[in-house]
Amino acid sequence: MTMTQNLFETKLSVLNVGGEIFKKDLEKQNATVEQVNWKPRTSISHELQKALDKLSEPKIRAKIDAANQEVIQRIIDAHPVLIGYQPAIDVIPGMQKNMIIHAGPPIQWENMCGAMKGAVTGAIVFEGLAKDIVEAEKVAASGNIIFSPCHEHDAVGSMTGITSASMYVHIVKNKTHGNIAYTNLSEQLAKILRMGANDQSVIDRLIWMRDILGPMLSEAMTYAKEIDLRMLLAQAIQMGDEDHNRNIAGSLLLIQQLTPHILKTKFSDAEKIAVFEFLASSDYFSGPTWMAVCKAALDAGHGVKNSSILTTMCRNGVEFGIRLSHFEGFKWFTGPAQPVIGPMLAGYKPEDAGLDVGDSAITETFGIGGFAMAAAPAIVPLVGGTVDEALNYSVEMLDITTGINPNITIPILNFRGIATGIDAIKVAETGILPIINTAIAHKDAGIGMIGTGLTNPPFEVFEKALIALANSIE
């Protein structure tokens, strides 16, 4: 028998580096096929190549590796717990009555996207700083309102992230390291302030949240003392959430913890019923809670000299921003916010969509959300793609992270921990960008949520960060 005859008469084992359509065709012919998710390396500039060459020098690489291990250990050791709810003005560092904090890197009124402008003007009316949206636009442009990123005040905010002085916020303490993170309460979904809506129904809901929901949760926490959020997050992931856009289990678990204490509060039965009806109106109630958990853990890993690990990914609808642990404080590396690709709500088209916005990518920075979609195959109809792709994302993200977090595991991946500690060097070397799942706000003010989908950061933010790291490391 010739070698050629042997080739055609032996069952083939194929390594497919092309599209999955070829894999499926071969499998129909009873071939054993192993799919390789290979892609060509992103083209990089001469300046970035120089930076990568320096960062790969043995002595420097050893420093980076040691620093990265310290960062990843801080993130893993973090133990966030909920300790209360209070008005932002009373707890958020640096908060002022005429300050509005927002998602993403720094941006001023004149440069904001439509959804963020809509949310800002709604917040100004809510705070009594203007009688209506028209007047609020003038107030926003007057210079009398201070705009500042949530991240620069130990806080995070989903979508536009708009948080004003009298809005109630979560208080989440990292028991291991002592730092605290804050985030606003969920307005639930669709036509809401954080999505850019700002009509009277939105303002009325915010007033009710300020006068009833927030104080009731605050009083409930005086009885609860603390709620172990790390434990609840781990449970929610094992129950089918990824805890960025799918929060069914997480919300049920959190409400279960709060309910007996809500019942002890001084509020009337009618007010308690209204709160429970609100909590039942959407599965998103715990979404902001997990953002604060991730913020508390990642802030503990920030400021470690020589580390190439990301401690922040966020976007303001115009720019995408990241921070590296190596750079203490708030040194931002920014690039253009990207489109979000996914299913649209009925009546809306992709051209209606604003660009990627929100601090909620803190979840992916930590290792949940898009990084944990293998745990939540039911999210696929919401954000698009296939179950196989959701599984692949959770595997592929290992290629750009430093390690795994054993505290939060994914059952379908043999209870492997979530991929944790995005390494900017690995992103540049592999060309693999972090996957983010997120909601889509309308590009114009006053409308709200119009879809959900998937997106990535722009590669240039990693290029800028690594060049700066190479220039500052010895």
Secondary structure, DSSP 8 states (H G I E B T S, - for coil): --HHHHHHHS--EEEE-S-HHHHHHHHHTT-EEEE----------HHHHHHHHHHTSHHHHHHHHHHHHHHHHHHHH--EEEEEEEEHHHHSTT--TTEEEESSS---GGG--HHHHHHHHHHHHHTTS-SSHHHHHHHHHTT-SEEEEGGGGTEE-STT--EETTSEEEEEEETTT--EEEEE----SSSSGGGT--SHHHHHHHHHIIIIIHHHHHHHHHHH--EEHHHHHHHHHHTT--SSS--HHHHHHHHHHHHHHHHTSSS-HHHHHHHHHHHTT-GGGGHHHHHHHHHHHHHHTTT-TT--BEEEEEEESSEEEEEETTS-S---EEEE----BS-B-TT--GGGB---EESTTHHHHHT-GGGGGGG-GGGHHHH-S-HHHHHHHHHHGGGGEEEEEEEEEEGGGTTEEEEEEEBHHHHHHH-----EEEEEEBSSTT--EEEEEEE---HHHHHHHHHHHHHH--
